[in-house]
Amino acid sequence: MHDRILKRSQIAAIVGSIALGLAAGQVWGAGFQLNETSASGLGNAFAGGAAEAQDASTVWSNPAGMSRLTSPQVVVAVNFITPSFKLNNDGSLPAAFQPLGNSGGDAGSVNVVPNLYAVMPINRDWSVGIGINVPFGLVTEWDSGWIGRFQALKSDVKTINVNPSVSWRVNDALSVGVGIDWQRLDAEFTSNVNYSGALMQAAGQAAAGGVIPPSLLPTIASLVPGLSSFTRVKGNDSAWGWNIGILWDATPQTRIGAQYRSQLKYHIEGNVSFDNPALPAVPPPLAPVIGGLGAAVNGVLANGGVTSDIKLPDIANISVFHKLNDRWDLMADAQFTHWSVLQNLTFVRTTGTVLASTPENFRDTWKLAAGATYHYNDNWSFRGGLAWDQSPVNTDDRTPRLPDADRTWLTVGTQYRFNRNLALDAGFSYVWVATADTHQNAGSTAANGLIANQYNGNATVVSGQLTYTF
């Protein structure tokens, strides 16, 4: 009976559009990027990061800066990042055969991002160091049953980057540094699939093929409303990259630094799983029909292996640091991120069938920052900074997994130096995110619903850091 109702090759074409809601990952920062690489840098909005070289965190911001550290040093930092994403719903539409759902609550939560750096001078000219940090990632999770559940529920992307580096002092005014990056990425994306919609599309195809009479369609629709499947995609991979930096003392008071970090190319391997619902009790004459449709849908929404090829962007910075006098330091930074390397996010089953593909069409971005530090006395210093951080996301391709928009950072920070060996840094940032318009159906309102109006977002960052100089 099942074969008479619908062949699996036919149902594959029907359900394929529903699976499109599985792809793309939500993360914080402009695109995937996490700038929170130290508490000392946060206070200045990371302005001047490639030129200041104030502590061992320069391993990340510019390895050439290690040449300025004359004693071994270790930095341990932790950042508490709390983003907030809320949908201001107006005009959203439900998926076919489904209720509209709620507005999703707040998709943000507290995220802990650690940093660890160590630098060891070998002699006056050579230094080595290592940095371990989290340059990309974070998590969002929308409420169960929300409007956009067929496009996104939870999105969790984690990275860890290990970056051994070496610096060489060419002369008293010029230093260079290079590093190797090993980075691991773990990703998990969940969503619902409109199971009722899939059944009805299958039923429509069966009716069009003469397998069942079209007059049965309203009856079938009345028996299977509100059914949904839960799906999870998980995968991981590691990649290698490199970075290079240069630091020039233009004058005794002014330094100029620049750094380039290479792209990282991942071939993610993982699995997709589906938790498909049980079919409801139906009149006995219709049980074979609905059972056959359900078996065909389950054949497409089946567990299995998946892969995805992803590039993370190369990044270039240029920074200026100027010591105005004994009390004041001024700094500025321009950062370019080559986000246009990420145009789509596609998961392919190990059988070669495309499971899901989401257009991203990211654009290249700039982050511009300026900051100042006031040295109150030998123990206390106070910092401030301002940054504009451009988003790679365009309005047409903005998804609930990445409801990103341009943002403005306002940061403050302080340092207390207990003695020549031990210092404590603290930083705080409030990030305003521009209103993000959305009109997204992931390719099909019937399958996925329509998310309409705008997202409102912001974030707070609280960071602490201990620096020990031997």
For each residue, the residues with C-beta under 8 A, 3 or more apart:
1: 4 5 288 292
2: 5 6 288 291 292 295 296
3: 7
4: 1 211 292
5: 1 2 206 211 212 288 289 292 293 296
6: 2 10 11 202 205 206 209 211 292 293 296
7: 3 10 11 296
8: 11 12 296 299 300
9: 12 13
10: 6 7 13 14 205 209 296
11: 6 7 8 14 15 202 205 296 297 299 300
12: 8 9 15 16 300 353
13: 9 10 16
14: 10 11 17 198 201 202 205
15: 11 12 18 19 198 201 202 297 300 301
16: 12 13 19 20 300 354
17: 14 20 443 444 447
18: 15 21 150 193 194 197 198 201 444 447 448
19: 15 16 22 193 300 301 355 356
20: 16 17 23 356 357 358 442 443 444 447 448
21: 18 150 151 152 191 193 356 442 447 448
22: 19 189 191 193 231 233 272 347 355 356
23: 20 189 233 345 346 347 355 356 357 358
24: 152 155 189 345 358 360 399 401 402
25: 32 155 156 157 187 189 345 401 402
26: 107 138 139 140 152 155 157 400 401 402 403
27: 31 32 136 137 138 139 140 155 157 402
28: 34 81 83 111 137 138 140 459
29: 32 33 34 35 136 138 389
30: 33 337 339 365 367 389 390 391 392 404 407
31: 27 313 337 339 342 362 365 391 392 393 402 404
32: 25 27 29 136 137 157 312
33: 29 30 135 136 315 337
34: 28 29 37 81 113 134 135 136 137 138
35: 29 46 367 389
36: 42 79 81 113 115 461 463
37: 34 41 46 57 60 61 115 133 135
38: 41 42 55 57 60 75 77 115 117 425 463 465
39: 42 43 77 78 79 413 425 426 427 463 464 465
40: 43 54 55 57 75 77 413 415 425 427 465 467
41: 37 38 44 46 49 57 61 427
42: 36 38 39 45 46 79 411 413 427 428 429 461 463
43: 39 40 371 373 383 384 385 411 412 413 414 415 425 426 427 428
44: 41 47 48 52 331 369 371 372 373 383 384 385 411 413
45: 42 369 370 371 385 386 387 409 410 411 429
46: 35 37 41 42 49 61 333 369 371 385 387
47: 44 319 331 332 333 369 370 371 385 387
48: 44 51 52 319 320 321 331 332 333 371
49: 41 46 52 58 61 62 257 317 319 333
50: 61 62 65 245 247 257 258 259 317 318 319 333
51: 48 62 65 247 255 256 257 319 320 321 331 333
52: 44 48 49 58 65 255 257 319 321 329 331
53: 58 61 62 64 65 66 67 68 69 247 255 257
54: 40 57 58
55: 38 40 58 69 73 75 117 423 467
56: 59 66 69 73 74 75 117 118 119 129 131 467
57: 37 38 40 41 54 60 61 75 77 115 117 131
58: 49 52 53 54 55 61 62 63 65 66 68 69 117 119
59: 56 63 66 117 118 119 129 130 131 163 165 179
60: 37 38 57 115 117 131 133 135 163
61: 37 41 46 49 50 53 57 58 65 259 317 319
62: 49 50 51 53 58 65 177 245 246 247 257 258 259 317 319
63: 58 59 66 129 165 166 167 177 178 179 243 244 245 259
64: 53 67 167 175 176 177 245 246 247 257 259
65: 50 51 52 53 58 61 62 68 69 167 175 177 245 247 257
66: 53 56 58 59 63 69 119 121 127 128 129 165 166 167 177
67: 53 64 125 127 167 168 169 175 177 247
68: 53 58 65 175 247
69: 53 55 56 58 65 66 73 119 121 127
70: 121
71: 121 469 470
72: 118 119 120 121 469 470
73: 55 56 69 118 119 467 468 469 470
74: 56 116 117 118 467 468 470
75: 38 40 55 56 57 115 116 117 118 465 466 467
76: 114 115 116 465 466
77: 38 39 40 57 114 115 116 425 463 464 465 466
78: 39 112 113 114 115 463 464 465
79: 36 39 42 112 113 114 115 461 462 463
80: 110 111 112 113 461 462 463
81: 28 34 36 110 111 112 113 138 459 460 461
82: 108 109 110 111 459 460 461
83: 28 108 109 111 138 140 457 458 459
84: 106 108 456 457 458 459
85: 106 107 108 140 403 455 456 457
86: 103 104 105 106 107 455 456 457
87: 103 104 146 147 148 400 403 438 451 453 454 455
88: 103 453 454 455 456
89: 92 103 147 451 452 453
90: 452 453
91: 450 452 453
92: 89 100 147 449 450 451 452 453
93: 100 441 445 449 450 452
94: 98 99 100 101 147 449
95: 98 150 194 197 445 446 447 448 449
96: 194 196 197 200 445 446 447
97: 194 196 197 200 221 224 225 226 227
98: 94 95 101 150 194 196 197 225 226 228 449
99: 94 226
100: 92 93 94 147 449
101: 94 98 145 146 147 148 149 449
102: 105 143 145 146 147
103: 86 87 88 89 146 147
104: 86 87 107 142 143 146 147 148 400
105: 86 102 142 143 146
106: 84 85 86
107: 26 85 86 104 140 141 142 400 403
108: 82 83 84 85 140 457 459
109: 82 83 139 140 141
110: 80 81 82
111: 28 80 81 82 83 138 139
112: 78 79 80 81
113: 34 36 78 79 80 81 133 134 137 138
114: 76 77 78 79 133 134
115: 36 37 38 57 60 75 76 77 78 79 131 132 133 134 465
116: 74 75 76 77 131 132 133
117: 38 55 56 57 58 59 60 74 75 129 130 131 132 133
118: 56 59 72 73 74 75 129 130
119: 56 58 59 66 69 72 73 127 128 129
120: 72 127 128 129
121: 66 69 70 71 72 124 126 127
122: 126 127 128
123: 126
124: 121 169
125: 67 168 169
126: 121 122 123 166 167 168 169
127: 66 67 69 119 120 121 122 166 167
128: 66 119 120 122 164 165 166 167
129: 56 59 63 66 117 118 119 120 164 165 166 167
130: 59 117 118 162 163 164 165
131: 56 57 59 60 115 116 117 161 162 163 165 179
132: 115 116 117 160 161 162 163
133: 37 60 113 114 115 116 117 160 161 163
134: 34 113 114 115 137 158 159 160 161
135: 33 34 37 60 159 161 183
136: 27 29 32 33 34 157 159 185 312
137: 27 28 32 34 113 134 157 158 159
138: 26 27 28 29 34 81 83 111 113 157
139: 26 27 109 111 154 155 156 157
140: 26 27 28 83 85 107 108 109 154 155 401
141: 107 109 153 154 155
142: 104 105 107 146 148 149 152 153 154 400
143: 102 104 105 146
144: 149 153
145: 101 102 149
146: 87 101 102 103 104 105 142 143 149 153
147: 87 89 92 94 100 101 102 103 104 449 451
148: 87 101 104 142 151 152 400 440 449 451
149: 101 142 144 145 146 152 153 191 192 228 449
150: 18 21 95 98 191 192 193 194 228 442 447 448 449
151: 21 148 191 399 400 401 440 442 448 449 451
152: 21 24 26 142 148 149 155 189 190 191 399 400 401
153: 141 142 144 146 149 190 191 192
154: 139 140 141 142 188 189 190
155: 24 25 26 27 139 140 141 152 188 189 190 401
156: 25 139 186 187 188 189
157: 25 26 27 32 136 137 138 139 185 186 187 188
158: 134 137 185 186 187
159: 134 135 136 137 183 184 185 186
160: 132 133 134 183 184
161: 131 132 133 134 135 181 182 183
162: 130 131 132 181 182 183
163: 59 60 130 131 132 133 179 180 181 182 243
164: 128 129 130 179 180
165: 59 63 66 128 129 130 131 177 178 179 180 243
166: 63 66 126 127 128 129 177 178 179
167: 63 64 65 66 67 126 127 128 129 175 176 177
168: 67 125 126 175 176 177
169: 67 124 125 126 172 174 175
170: 174 175 176
171: 174
172: 169 249
173: 248 249 250
174: 169 170 171 246 247 248 249
175: 64 65 67 68 167 168 169 170 246 247
176: 64 167 168 170 244 245 246 247
177: 62 63 64 65 66 67 165 166 167 168 244 245 246 247
178: 63 165 166 242 243 244 245
179: 59 63 131 163 164 165 166 242 243 244
180: 163 164 165 240 241 242
181: 161 162 163 240 241 242 243 261 262 264
182: 161 162 163 238 239 240
183: 135 159 160 161 162 238 239 240 241 264 312
184: 159 160 236 237 238
185: 136 157 158 159 236 237 238 239 266 268 310 312
186: 156 157 158 159 234 235 236
187: 25 156 157 158 233 234 235 236 268 270
188: 154 155 156 157 232 233 234
189: 22 23 24 25 152 154 155 156 232 233 401
190: 152 153 154 155 230 231 232 233
191: 21 22 149 150 151 152 153 230 231
192: 149 150 153 228 229 230 231
193: 18 19 21 22 150 198 228 229 230 231 274 301
194: 18 95 96 97 98 150 197 198 228 446 447 448
195: 198 199 227 228 229 276 277 297 301
196: 96 97 98 199 200 224 225 226 227 228
197: 18 95 96 97 98 194 200 201 446 447
198: 14 15 18 193 194 195 201 202 297 300 301
199: 195 196 202 203 220 224 227 290 293 294 297
200: 96 97 196 197 203 204 217 220 221 224
201: 14 15 18 197 198 204 205
202: 6 11 14 15 198 199 205 206 293 296 297
203: 199 200 206 207 212 216 217 220 221 293
204: 200 201 207 208 217
205: 6 10 11 14 201 202 208 209
206: 5 6 202 203 209 211 212 293
207: 203 204 210 211 212 213 214 216 217
208: 204 205
209: 6 10 205 206
210: 207
211: 4 5 6 206 207
212: 5 203 206 207 216 289
213: 207 216
214: 207 217
215: 218 219
216: 203 207 212 213 219 220 286 289
217: 200 203 204 207 214 220 221
218: 215 221 222
219: 215 216 222 223 286
220: 199 200 203 216 217 223 224 286 289 290 293
221: 97 200 203 217 218 224 225
222: 218 219 225
223: 219 220 280 282 286 290
224: 97 196 199 200 220 221 227 279 280 290
225: 97 98 196 221 222
226: 97 98 99 196
227: 97 195 196 199 224 277 279 280
228: 98 149 150 192 193 194 195 196 277
229: 192 193 195 274 275 276 277 301
230: 190 191 192 193 274 275
231: 22 190 191 192 193 272 273 274 275 301
232: 188 189 190 272 273
233: 22 23 187 188 189 190 270 271 272 306 347 355 356
234: 186 187 188 270 271
235: 186 187 268 269 270 271 306 307 308
236: 184 185 186 187 268 269 270
237: 184 185 266 267 268 269
238: 182 183 184 185 266
239: 182 183 185 264 265 266 312
240: 180 181 182 183 264
241: 180 181 183 261 262 263 264
242: 178 179 180 181 261 262
243: 63 163 165 178 179 181 259 260 261 262
244: 63 176 177 178 179 259 260
245: 50 62 63 64 65 176 177 178 257 258 259 260
246: 62 64 174 175 176 177 257 258 259
247: 50 51 53 62 64 65 67 68 174 175 176 177 255 256 257
248: 173 174 255 256 257
249: 172 173 174 252 254 255
250: 173 254 255 256
251: 254
252: 249
253: 322 323 324
254: 249 250 251 320 321 322 323
255: 51 52 53 247 248 249 250 320 321 322
256: 51 247 248 250 318 319 320 321
257: 49 50 51 52 53 62 64 65 245 246 247 248 317 318 319 321
258: 50 62 245 246 316 317 318 319
259: 50 61 62 63 64 243 244 245 246 316 317
260: 243 244 245 314 315 316 317
261: 181 241 242 243 314 315 316
262: 181 241 242 243 314
263: 241 311 312 313 314 338 341
264: 181 183 239 240 241 311 312
265: 239 309 310 311 312
266: 185 237 238 239 308 309 310 311 312
267: 237 307 308 309
268: 185 187 235 236 237 307 308 309 310
269: 235 236 237 305 306 307
270: 187 233 234 235 236 305 306 307
271: 233 234 235 303 304 305 306
272: 22 231 232 233 303 304 305 306 347 349 355
273: 231 232 303
274: 193 229 230 231 298 301 302 303
275: 229 230 231
276: 195 229 297 298 301
277: 195 227 228 229
278:
279: 224 227 282 290 291 294
280: 223 224 227
281:
282: 223 279 286 287 290
283: 286 287
284: 287
285:
286: 216 219 220 223 282 283 289 290
287: 282 283 284 290 291
288: 1 2 5 291 292
289: 5 212 216 220 286 292 293
290: 199 220 223 224 279 282 286 287 293 294
291: 2 279 287 288 294 295
292: 1 2 4 5 6 288 289 295 296
293: 5 6 199 202 203 206 220 289 290 296 297
294: 199 279 290 291 297 298
295: 2 291 292 298 299
296: 2 5 6 7 8 10 11 202 292 293 299 300
297: 11 15 195 198 199 202 276 293 294 300 301
298: 274 276 294 295 301 302
299: 8 11 295 296 302
300: 8 11 12 15 16 19 198 296 297
301: 15 19 193 195 198 229 231 274 276 297 298
302: 274 298 299
303: 271 272 273 274
304: 271 272 349 350 351
305: 269 270 271 272 349 350
306: 233 235 269 270 271 272 347 348 349 350 355
307: 235 267 268 269 270 347 348 350
308: 235 266 267 268 345 346 347 348
309: 265 266 267 268 346
310: 185 265 266 268 342 345
311: 263 264 265 266 341 342
312: 32 136 183 185 239 263 264 265 266 341 342
313: 31 263 337 338 339 340 341 342
314: 260 261 262 263 337 338 341
315: 33 260 261 335 336 337 338
316: 258 259 260 261 335 336
317: 49 50 61 62 257 258 259 260 333 334 335 336
318: 50 256 257 258 333 334
319: 47 48 49 50 51 52 61 62 256 257 258 331 332 333 334
320: 48 51 254 255 256 331 332 333
321: 48 51 52 254 255 256 257 329 330 331
322: 253 254 255 329 330 331
323: 253 254 328 329
324: 253 327 328 329 330
325: 328
326: 375
327: 324 374 375 376
328: 323 324 325 372 373 374 375
329: 52 321 322 323 324 372 373 375
330: 321 322 324 370 371 372
331: 44 47 48 51 52 319 320 321 322 370 371 372 373
332: 47 48 319 320 368 369 370 371
333: 46 47 48 49 50 51 317 318 319 320 367 368 369 370
334: 317 318 319 366 367 368
335: 315 316 317 366 367 368 369
336: 315 316 317 364 365 366
337: 30 31 33 313 314 315 364 365 366 367 392
338: 263 313 314 315 341 364
339: 30 31 313 342 362 363 364 365 392
340: 313 343 362 363 364 392
341: 263 311 312 313 314 338 362
342: 31 310 311 312 313 339 345 360 362 392
343: 340 359 360 361 362
344: 357 358 359 360 361
345: 23 24 25 308 310 342 357 358 360
346: 23 308 309 354 356 357 358
347: 22 23 233 272 306 307 308 354 355 356 357
348: 306 307 308 352 353 354 355
349: 272 304 305 306 352 353 354 355
350: 304 305 306 307
351: 304
352: 348 349
353: 12 348 349
354: 16 346 347 348 349 357
355: 19 22 23 233 272 306 347 348 349
356: 19 20 21 22 23 233 346 347
357: 20 23 344 345 346 347 354
358: 20 23 24 344 345 346 399 442
359: 343 344 397
360: 24 342 343 344 345 393 397 402
361: 343 344 394 396 397
362: 31 339 340 341 342 343 392 393 394
363: 339 340 392 394
364: 336 337 338 339 340 392
365: 30 31 336 337 339 389 390 391 392
366: 334 335 336 337 390
367: 30 35 333 334 335 337 387 388 389 390
368: 332 333 334 335 387 388
369: 44 45 46 47 332 333 335 385 386 387 388 409
370: 45 47 330 331 332 333 385 386 387
371: 43 44 45 46 47 48 330 331 332 383 384 385 386 411
372: 44 328 329 330 331 383 384 385
373: 43 44 328 329 331 381 382 383
374: 327 328 381 382 383
375: 326 327 328 329 380 381
376: 327 379 380 381 382
377: 380
378: 417
379: 376 416 417 418
380: 375 376 377 414 415 416 417
381: 373 374 375 376 414 415 417
382: 373 374 376 412 413 414
383: 43 44 371 372 373 374 411 412 413 414 415 427
384: 43 44 371 372 411 412 413
385: 43 44 45 46 47 369 370 371 372 409 410 411 412 413
386: 45 369 370 371 408 409 410 411
387: 45 46 47 367 368 369 370 408 409 411
388: 367 368 369 406 407 408 409
389: 29 30 35 365 367 406 407 408 409 431
390: 30 365 366 367 406
391: 30 31 365 404 405 406 407 434
392: 30 31 337 339 340 342 362 363 364 365 404
393: 31 360 362 397 398 402 404 405 436
394: 361 362 363 397 398
395: 398 436 437 438
396: 361
397: 359 360 361 393 394
398: 393 394 395 402 403 404 405 436 437 438 440 455
399: 24 151 152 358 402 403 440 442
400: 26 87 104 107 142 148 151 152 403 438 440 451
401: 24 25 26 140 151 152 155 189
402: 24 25 26 27 31 360 393 398 399
403: 26 85 87 107 398 399 400 436 438 455 457
404: 30 31 391 392 393 398 433 436 457
405: 391 393 398 433 434 435 436 455 457
406: 388 389 390 391 433 434
407: 30 388 389 391 431 432 433 434 459
408: 386 387 388 389 431 432
409: 45 369 385 386 387 388 389 429 430 431
410: 45 385 386 429 430 431 432
411: 42 43 44 45 371 383 384 385 386 387 427 428 429 430 461
412: 43 382 383 384 385 427 428 429
413: 39 40 42 43 44 382 383 384 385 425 426 427 428 463
414: 43 380 381 382 383 425 426 427
415: 40 43 380 381 383 423 424 425 426
416: 379 380 423 424
417: 378 379 380 381 420 422 423
418: 379 421 422 423 424
419: 422
420: 417 469
421: 418 468 469 470
422: 417 418 419 466 467 468 469
423: 55 415 416 417 418 466 467 469
424: 415 416 418 464 465 466 467
425: 38 39 40 43 77 413 414 415 463 464 465 466 467
426: 39 43 413 414 415 462 463 464 465
427: 39 40 41 42 43 383 411 412 413 414 461 462 463 464 465
428: 42 43 411 412 413 460 461 462 463
429: 42 45 409 410 411 412 459 460 461
430: 409 410 411 458 459 460
431: 389 407 408 409 410 458 459 460 461
432: 407 408 410 458
433: 404 405 406 407 436 456 457 458 459
434: 391 405 406 407
435: 405 454 455 456
436: 393 395 398 403 404 405 433 454 455 456 457
437: 395 398 453 454
438: 87 395 398 400 403 451 452 453 454 455
439: 450 451 452
440: 148 151 398 399 400 450 451
441: 93 444 445 448 449 450 451
442: 20 21 150 151 358 399 447 448
443: 17 20 447 448
444: 17 18 20 441 447 448
445: 93 95 96 441 448 449 450
446: 95 96 194 197
447: 17 18 20 21 95 96 150 194 197 442 443 444
448: 18 20 21 95 150 151 194 441 442 443 444 445
449: 92 93 94 95 98 100 101 147 148 149 150 151 441 445
450: 91 92 93 439 440 441 445
451: 87 89 92 147 148 151 400 438 439 440 441
452: 89 90 91 92 93 438 439
453: 87 88 89 90 91 92 437 438
454: 87 88 435 436 437 438
455: 85 86 87 88 398 403 405 435 436 438
456: 84 85 86 88 433 435 436
457: 83 84 85 86 108 403 404 405 433 436
458: 83 84 430 431 432 433
459: 28 81 82 83 84 108 407 429 430 431 433
460: 81 82 428 429 430 431
461: 36 42 79 80 81 82 411 427 428 429 431
462: 79 80 426 427 428
463: 36 38 39 42 77 78 79 80 413 425 426 427 428
464: 39 77 78 424 425 426 427
465: 38 39 40 75 76 77 78 115 424 425 426 427
466: 75 76 77 422 423 424 425
467: 40 55 56 73 74 75 422 423 424 425
468: 73 74 421 422
469: 71 72 73 420 421 422 423
470: 71 72 73 74 421
